[in-house]
């Protein structure tokens, strides 16, 4: 490396999806290594609607590791960042960029520093698994920059040490995080159950009830639950192992009624465990409960589930519809109960795959106001509407795993200076 001019910057940019658990991870048996007390299963969301983009750069002119999240510089001194950086650095290989005339030997990586810029195209720390996408993207992009040879499963064990659910964002489709038995966590990795094309008729609507940062972080919430809830131990030992087997079967056979029953039950039990914590943790709010009630009434009136709901550690509802036609009917119901404010712009109230509006027969706010009450509502009960209680809706679907972005214009750092653009 000595014979090269010292002003070079080598960069990699990657995009990683977020994921939403349908069998929940809640509780660790090892806080440092982030080893869970049960297996979990998630669906990866389409990164064109929900993702983290990360650019990592290395240069001999960088004096220390630095990171910017959503354009604000943040500290990298936390144990979780340090664990990921240490694990990736220890697996680095030789790197050569002939075009730029750069050669980095394996042993040089210990003396080089990184600049990292990361951007989420969705709210951070609001219960939409931003830390999962963030740490997965950090590990994936650093691994590409440093020519790390490990496969996605082995990389998932590193991402896990940043944020538990990050290990599941290294794959698309439906993913299982195996809790493992090894004390050092070697077998606590993510595996892909099926890819994003296996069940591609599913449509996912997310009701963003609040994009505010949550009062109780997942980390402290889990710790308090494990310390104080008798129910969580029963859940991890008796309930989840059976559900995981049933859920794998439902996904593989595309059995939506079984999938919906398991998804809703597991979400409700996760929040029951939060209530069983001392002091109790409230992640859902009145709007969350009203959305559950709306879905339950519709599912019961149809005699078979049309929609599954699941809530992570926050009030936002993730609603999984069995197909596009059902998703359009779901959107009609959601807009009937939770219309936008009168001065709202419909195109910013429904984001992601906006073509769902056309499927639902909605072009403007007048169409929303003209929506009839859902048929499952009893005629003699006056219906209340909750205008403004939902911030916006995201329409998405199951999506692919991480990818490299080769177009330099998508990089978040300047290729000359390695500083944010």
C-alpha positions, 0 to 999 in steps of 0.5 A: 500500500505504501507505493500508492498515493494516499488520497484515494477513496474506495467505496461500496454502496448497498441496499438492504430491506427491512423485515417484519416478524410473523413469529416474534423474537422477544427475549435474549438468553445472551445480551452481548451476543444477542442470542434469542430465547426462541426461533423467529420467522419473518417476511422481507419487505420490498426494498423499493418501498422500505429499505436502508441504503448504506455507503461505506468508504475506506481511505488512508486519509481517514483518521477515525471511523465515522458514521452518518445516519439520515444525514446526522453524524452519530457515535460509533462507540456503542458495543453493537457497532464495535462488535460488527466492525471487529467481526468484519475486519477479522474476516477481511481479504486482500482487495485490488481495484486495478482501475484506481490502482489500489491494493489493500493487503489483508493485514492493512485493514486493521490500520484503515478507518471507515466512513459510513453513511446510512439512510432509511426511506422510512421512520427510524425507531418507530417499530418498522424494524429500521435497526434490522435493515440498518445493521444488515446493510452495514454488515453486507456493505462492509463485507463487500468492501473488504472482500469477505468470503463468508456466505449470507448465513455466516454474515447473518451471525455478525449482523445479529450482533448489531440488532437481532432481527438484522440477521433476517434482512440478509435474505429475501422472501420468508426467513427463519432465525434459528435460535441455536444452542451454542454459547458463542452463537455460531449456530444462531443464524438466519436461513431462507425458507422460501424466496420472494417469488414463492408466495408473490400474490400476498400484498402488505399494507402498513398503517403508520399510526405513529412515526415517533420514536417509541417510549420503551426501546426493544432492547430494554423492553426485552430485558424487562420481560425476561426478568419479570414475565412468567408468561414469556418463558412458557411462550419460548418453551411451549408455544413458539416451537410448535408455532414455528413448525406450523408456520413453516408448513403454512408458508411452504404450502401457501395455506393462508388461513393457517398463516393468518391464524398463526400470525395474528395469534403470535402478534397478540401473544407477544403484546400479552407478554409485554403486558405481563412485564412489570411494569407493563409495556404498552406498544399498541395504542387505541388506533392499533386496537381499532385496526385489529377489531376492523380486521377481526370483524371482516375475517369472521364475517367471511368465515375464513381469514382475508387478512393477517395482522401483526404488530412489532414493538410499536403501534404500526399495523402490518396487514398481510392480505391474501391477494391483490383483490383482498388488499383493495377491499382492505384499503377501502375499509381502512380509508372508511374508518381512518380517512385522511385530514380534509387538506391531505394529499392522497398521494402522500397518504398512500405511499409505496405501490400507489396503484392499489388506489386504482384497484380500490376505485379511489382517485381523490378525497371525494371517493374516500368520503363516498365509501360505504360502511363495510357490509360486516357492520350492523346497520343499526350501529352508528359508525365512528370515523377516526380522521387523522389517527393514521399518519399514512399507509404504505402498500408493499409486498414480499421482497428480495434480499440485499443488493449492491448499487453500482450506480455511483450517483446513488452513493451517499458519500462523495467519491473524492472526499469520503464525506456525505454528499 
